[in-house]
Amino acid sequence: MSYNLLKGKKGLIFGALNEHSIAWKVAERAVEEGAQIVLTNTAVSIRMGTIGELAEKTGSIVVPADATNVSDLENLIDKAMEHFGGKFDFILHSIGMSPNVRKGRTYDDLDYDFLAKTLDISAISFHKVIQVARKKDALNDWGSIVALTYIAAQRVLYGYNDMADAKALLESIARSFGYIYGREKKIRVNTVSQSPTPTTAGSGVLGLDDLMNFAERMSPLGNATADDCANYVITLFSDLTRKVTMQNLFHDGGFSSMGMSRRAMKIYEAGLGMKFDDVKSNPYPFGAPEGETKR
Ligand SMILES: NC(=O)c1ccc[n+]([C@@H]2O[C@H](COP(=O)([O-])OP(=O)(O)OC[C@H]3O[C@@H](n4cnc5c(N)ncnc54)[C@H](O)[C@@H]3O)[C@@H](O)[C@H]2O)c1
């Protein structure tokens, strides 16, 4: 259902790899709501994924860019402005990757070159995108910039590894640039902290299935899907949220405010059947998972 929330607006969307990508859903919803869009991803992801189908479906163009490469970003912003015939209104940063996670390096055995890449791709790229857009004066006043993040920035969730540090930096960049861009141009910058979601990047997280089950049981509204996320992001691009900026906005069915839910506790009790005193002497009644102490 369309509410024409983005009628006449134009925007740039990073990170649609395939139909599971959160960015893919945002792109579809943005066009349904009346926006014109430009899509971008790395040359490799364009080749390996199916972004071409999305471009066809949404009547958009695809401009390749590595979001860590400033000259790629300059070219991208120029091409987007050319395509739109001037400034545009919104940007979605939906980018994440950790070589440490990919190569199975645990948090207490990080490869520091990999860590630098994790931070560059998953967080500093957000700074680069905003800095290039601002220098080129690419966004209309009252525009909106959103990046996707995860609650591992605030709380420890085992297995999220150095991506937790990247997300903390990403959220900080949203605040710091939100101040500058808001003061000058009324442009808002926010992060949306999404539930675990079955996407290509999501499946890189250790034990995603179990994490999704746990989060589902803990969240009174259940996990937010990629479609739910797209709906929320659309409101942030719309004129209905003009005074929301420099925020990390949880979009997780209530997970972030929970300590323990009855549904999760029941499963825990049923699976364990142990007395409290036994837990200390036997923390892994079903055997310690390999590498557990490190993750
Ligand atoms: N899936 C989840 O559980 C979940 C939860 C919370 C937040 N997020 C965040 O949502 C965002 C989107 O991820 P997704 O889950 O849709 O997975 P996805 O794999 O579909 O998207 C990740 C995208 O990042 C792109 N990317 C990687 N390196 C890049 C680079 N150098 N330049 C430009 N693009 C690059 C990939 O090509 C891909 O399109 C990420 O920031 C992710 O951390 C995901």
The ligand as an ORCA input file, in Angstrom:
! r2SCAN-3c Opt
* xyz 0 1
  N      21.115     -8.953      8.619
  C      21.120     -8.615      9.892
  O      20.905     -9.435     10.793
  C      21.343     -7.170     10.261
  C      20.937     -6.687     11.517
  C      21.199     -5.357     11.854
  C      21.860     -4.532     10.945
  N      22.245     -5.036      9.730
  C      22.978     -4.157      8.811
  O      22.225     -3.953      7.638
  C      23.117     -3.559      6.602
  C      22.795     -4.321      5.330
  O      23.097     -5.696      5.465
  P      22.123     -6.853      4.980
  O      21.784     -7.625      6.198
  O      21.034     -6.329      4.129
  O      23.122     -7.798      4.140
  P      23.598     -7.755      2.610
  O      24.716     -8.742      2.543
  O      22.460     -7.981      1.707
  O      24.148     -6.278      2.416
  C      25.470     -5.871      2.729
  C      25.921     -5.020      1.572
  O      27.168     -4.379      1.834
  C      27.781     -4.225      0.551
  N      29.195     -3.869      0.668
  C      30.193     -4.604      1.250
  N      31.374     -3.966      1.097
  C      31.108     -2.798      0.420
  C      31.911     -1.727     -0.023
  N      33.224     -1.688      0.189
  N      31.311     -0.720     -0.705
  C      29.976     -0.721     -0.951
  N      29.167     -1.708     -0.532
  C      29.723     -2.750      0.144
  C      27.579     -5.605     -0.055
  O      27.855     -5.628     -1.444
  C      26.115     -5.844      0.277
  O      25.280     -5.341     -0.746
  C      24.535     -3.765      7.142
  O      25.035     -2.543      7.639
  C      24.286     -4.718      8.283
  O      25.320     -4.684      9.261
  C      21.985     -6.321      9.363
*
